[in-house]
Amino acid sequence: MHGWIGETFTSDTGWSHLERLVDIGDRMAGSPGEREALDATREALSDVGARNAHVETFGVQGWARGSSTVETADRDAVSIALPRSPAGSVRGRLVDCGDGLPTDFDRDLTDAVVVVSSTVPDHYDRFIHRREKYYRAVDAGAAAFVFRNHTPGCLAPTGSVGTEDAPLGPIPAVGVSREVGSRLCRRHEGEDVTVRVDCETPSAESGVVRADIGPETDRAVYLTSHVDAHDIAEGAVDNAAGTATVLEVARALLARDADLSRRVRIVCFGAEEVGLRGSKREAGLIDPDAVQALVNCDGVCRGRTLQWYTHGFDELGAAVEGVADRFGHPVSVRPTQHPHSDHWPFVARGVPGLLVSSDGDDRGRGWGHTSADTLDKLERRTLREGAILVTEVVAALADADRIDRRDPDAIAAALEREDLAAGMRATGDWPF
């Protein structure tokens, strides 16, 4: 009955695909590397026995990195442009806006070069996304944005800017390491500095991989991840590990195919890192009532304890906790909203959705979104353990009675209660 668990704990299917993805190199949305990753994932799903594995393409705003710098009176600071920053050169006084809390922008920032941290202090009750900080700086009149990593190690952080209506951001944006950011603010706050960004912004093409396993039912459990990654690293944790987990779960579910009461639809998205383009498109194509539940893997394998955001769907939390109790395995269940990965366009429409990530040491991304997001940070056993739990949760949701949708107005009210709504409005991400 539980032979699939032993097979999963000794399987190399997921790990081999993880290695294949990281060895591609640049998987930036719209790049040849992203298309190679989509094709490789389609091939891997077909190889384990999933039905009708195929790639469907769609157009996106492309972005290709050139050079960037922050020029000061004594020397240039090493930086990397944030994807979808516009090209340009601007000069303005350097202003340290600290952690980038909303109140940190309540000052005169007209034509300023704003520096903000990539984290928030422990006393603050929510994480503030990079794009919220960027657009608060824009609204305050800033001329350029400098995103300072809070993690030591001389690692400049990346992460996109831009909105759905305006894919390219309005002001140049760069990332700098903690060490460079500290020196900039210590030596040059209040002085004029120049931010230069060189990039290309062609039209491009991304895609999604789809495949099915289980019976041909009208309602399906969706199992999802994203295959794209930022161009500066291997994108091992974010999110080759998530796609590798989806593949391993598909293999395990096929070993117990007869036990599934509903179809499992696998969708691996492109263009997550540039505004959830793949999943927004997919969510607009489907009938929400045809989705029993959605399980999105993004950020798994960073730690051994999986973290599950349930978005206020009590049935989802009960399913996760039931599996954890049966397996005697720790999990972290969070009933709050998390509007920053590929589950979100579905949850915003009332679809029961889980985000599966993992507990880390702090509130930030760790190695994520830096050049240090590499395969050596991960362990096979972590991927295998996580895949076992995700497999059992997906199977439990496929067997469950119909899970009630939530009215989008209830989702919006939850975002207001959790102090997330204002930030989403600032970034143009408010969908209600």
ChimeraX attribute file (.defattr): number of C-alpha atoms within 10 A of each C-alpha:
attribute: neighborCount
match mode: 1-to-1
recipient: residues
	/A:1	5
	/A:2	7
	/A:3	10
	/A:4	18
	/A:5	19
	/A:6	11
	/A:7	15
	/A:8	22
	/A:9	17
	/A:10	12
	/A:11	17
	/A:12	15
	/A:13	18
	/A:14	27
	/A:15	22
	/A:16	13
	/A:17	22
	/A:18	26
	/A:19	16
	/A:20	16
	/A:21	30
	/A:22	23
	/A:23	15
	/A:24	15
	/A:25	18
	/A:26	22
	/A:27	28
	/A:28	28
	/A:29	31
	/A:30	25
	/A:31	19
	/A:32	16
	/A:33	20
	/A:34	27
	/A:35	23
	/A:36	16
	/A:37	26
	/A:38	29
	/A:39	18
	/A:40	18
	/A:41	28
	/A:42	23
	/A:43	16
	/A:44	20
	/A:45	26
	/A:46	16
	/A:47	12
	/A:48	16
	/A:49	16
	/A:50	23
	/A:51	16
	/A:52	13
	/A:53	21
	/A:54	18
	/A:55	20
	/A:56	11
	/A:57	15
	/A:58	15
	/A:59	13
	/A:60	20
	/A:61	19
	/A:62	22
	/A:63	24
	/A:64	16
	/A:65	19
	/A:66	12
	/A:67	12
	/A:68	25
	/A:69	20
	/A:70	24
	/A:71	17
	/A:72	17
	/A:73	11
	/A:74	8
	/A:75	8
	/A:76	15
	/A:77	18
	/A:78	17
	/A:79	27
	/A:80	25
	/A:81	30
	/A:82	25
	/A:83	27
	/A:84	28
	/A:85	28
	/A:86	24
	/A:87	22
	/A:88	15
	/A:89	17
	/A:90	17
	/A:91	17
	/A:92	20
	/A:93	21
	/A:94	25
	/A:95	23
	/A:96	24
	/A:97	22
	/A:98	17
	/A:99	19
	/A:100	25
	/A:101	20
	/A:102	15
	/A:103	10
	/A:104	15
	/A:105	21
	/A:106	12
	/A:107	10
	/A:108	11
	/A:109	21
	/A:110	16
	/A:111	17
	/A:112	26
	/A:113	32
	/A:114	29
	/A:115	29
	/A:116	26
	/A:117	26
	/A:118	25
	/A:119	22
	/A:120	20
	/A:121	12
	/A:122	10
	/A:123	6
	/A:124	9
	/A:125	10
	/A:126	13
	/A:127	16
	/A:128	20
	/A:129	18
	/A:130	19
	/A:131	20
	/A:132	22
	/A:133	28
	/A:134	28
	/A:135	24
	/A:136	21
	/A:137	28
	/A:138	23
	/A:139	13
	/A:140	17
	/A:141	19
	/A:142	24
	/A:143	23
	/A:144	29
	/A:145	26
	/A:146	26
	/A:147	29
	/A:148	28
	/A:149	27
	/A:150	23
	/A:151	20
	/A:152	11
	/A:153	12
	/A:154	15
	/A:155	23
	/A:156	28
	/A:157	28
	/A:158	27
	/A:159	22
	/A:160	21
	/A:161	27
	/A:162	22
	/A:163	18
	/A:164	14
	/A:165	7
	/A:166	12
	/A:167	19
	/A:168	21
	/A:169	21
	/A:170	19
	/A:171	25
	/A:172	27
	/A:173	32
	/A:174	28
	/A:175	30
	/A:176	28
	/A:177	26
	/A:178	22
	/A:179	17
	/A:180	19
	/A:181	25
	/A:182	18
	/A:183	13
	/A:184	24
	/A:185	17
	/A:186	10
	/A:187	12
	/A:188	18
	/A:189	17
	/A:190	14
	/A:191	16
	/A:192	16
	/A:193	21
	/A:194	18
	/A:195	26
	/A:196	22
	/A:197	24
	/A:198	17
	/A:199	18
	/A:200	14
	/A:201	16
	/A:202	11
	/A:203	11
	/A:204	15
	/A:205	18
	/A:206	26
	/A:207	26
	/A:208	25
	/A:209	27
	/A:210	22
	/A:211	21
	/A:212	22
	/A:213	23
	/A:214	22
	/A:215	15
	/A:216	12
	/A:217	11
	/A:218	11
	/A:219	19
	/A:220	25
	/A:221	23
	/A:222	22
	/A:223	27
	/A:224	27
	/A:225	33
	/A:226	30
	/A:227	34
	/A:228	32
	/A:229	30
	/A:230	27
	/A:231	22
	/A:232	20
	/A:233	22
	/A:234	26
	/A:235	31
	/A:236	29
	/A:237	29
	/A:238	29
	/A:239	29
	/A:240	33
	/A:241	31
	/A:242	29
	/A:243	33
	/A:244	30
	/A:245	31
	/A:246	28
	/A:247	29
	/A:248	28
	/A:249	26
	/A:250	29
	/A:251	27
	/A:252	22
	/A:253	22
	/A:254	18
	/A:255	17
	/A:256	16
	/A:257	17
	/A:258	10
	/A:259	14
	/A:260	19
	/A:261	18
	/A:262	22
	/A:263	22
	/A:264	30
	/A:265	22
	/A:266	27
	/A:267	26
	/A:268	30
	/A:269	28
	/A:270	33
	/A:271	30
	/A:272	23
	/A:273	25
	/A:274	27
	/A:275	19
	/A:276	20
	/A:277	23
	/A:278	28
	/A:279	27
	/A:280	19
	/A:281	14
	/A:282	15
	/A:283	19
	/A:284	12
	/A:285	9
	/A:286	11
	/A:287	11
	/A:288	18
	/A:289	17
	/A:290	14
	/A:291	23
	/A:292	26
	/A:293	29
	/A:294	27
	/A:295	27
	/A:296	30
	/A:297	31
	/A:298	26
	/A:299	27
	/A:300	30
	/A:301	32
	/A:302	26
	/A:303	20
	/A:304	19
	/A:305	19
	/A:306	25
	/A:307	21
	/A:308	26
	/A:309	22
	/A:310	25
	/A:311	27
	/A:312	19
	/A:313	21
	/A:314	13
	/A:315	17
	/A:316	26
	/A:317	19
	/A:318	13
	/A:319	18
	/A:320	23
	/A:321	20
	/A:322	15
	/A:323	19
	/A:324	17
	/A:325	12
	/A:326	8
	/A:327	12
	/A:328	10
	/A:329	13
	/A:330	14
	/A:331	19
	/A:332	18
	/A:333	18
	/A:334	16
	/A:335	16
	/A:336	16
	/A:337	21
	/A:338	18
	/A:339	20
	/A:340	15
	/A:341	19
	/A:342	32
	/A:343	29
	/A:344	24
	/A:345	23
	/A:346	21
	/A:347	27
	/A:348	24
	/A:349	21
	/A:350	21
	/A:351	28
	/A:352	27
	/A:353	29
	/A:354	30
	/A:355	29
	/A:356	23
	/A:357	23
	/A:358	20
	/A:359	18
	/A:360	17
	/A:361	9
	/A:362	10
	/A:363	15
	/A:364	17
	/A:365	19
	/A:366	18
	/A:367	20
	/A:368	22
	/A:369	23
	/A:370	24
	/A:371	17
	/A:372	20
	/A:373	23
	/A:374	18
	/A:375	18
	/A:376	8
	/A:377	13
	/A:378	18
	/A:379	14
	/A:380	16
	/A:381	14
	/A:382	17
	/A:383	26
	/A:384	28
	/A:385	19
	/A:386	23
	/A:387	29
	/A:388	22
	/A:389	20
	/A:390	24
	/A:391	23
	/A:392	21
	/A:393	20
	/A:394	24
	/A:395	23
	/A:396	18
	/A:397	25
	/A:398	23
	/A:399	15
	/A:400	15
	/A:401	10
	/A:402	14
	/A:403	17
	/A:404	15
	/A:405	18
	/A:406	17
	/A:407	13
	/A:408	16
	/A:409	13
	/A:410	13
	/A:411	19
	/A:412	18
	/A:413	12
	/A:414	17
	/A:415	21
	/A:416	12
	/A:417	11
	/A:418	13
	/A:419	13
	/A:420	19
	/A:421	17
	/A:422	15
	/A:423	20
	/A:424	17
	/A:425	13
	/A:426	17
	/A:427	20
	/A:428	17
	/A:429	17
	/A:430	16
	/A:431	11
	/A:432	9
